[in-house]
Amino acid sequence: MRRGIVGLAGALACAAWLGGCMTPPTTAPNTVPLELGMTPAAASAALGVPLQPIAGRPGSEVFVARLPAATPGLTPVDGLVYLQFRKGRLTGFKRDWHIGPGPTRPF
């Protein structure tokens, strides 16, 4: 009986230790630096890259941020983030992957 209790206590201690090693992420990986309501300057600072305007009139614009994707291989991949601003505030964003030119893709 005593061996069973000691064994159970040891198993629970191991399970608790292993469970502490695998903590779930607190935020989704595709939304880590961005929050709705940010200004274009704040979004640019959060992403760490300059924003390039694509379309729209001042105050209601669409920007793109070109992020280098950390993907190994022969073909370079860019991560694009499209940002929609209305009245100077971030109202939506979309992530897109673009395969750029490389040795296996000439254009």
Secondary structure, 3 states (H helix, E strand, C coil): CHHHHHHHHHHHHHHHHHHHHCCCCCCCHHHCCCCCCCCHHHHHHHHCCCCEEEEEECCEEEEEEEEECCCCCCCCEEEEEEEEEECCEEEEEEEEEEECCECCECC
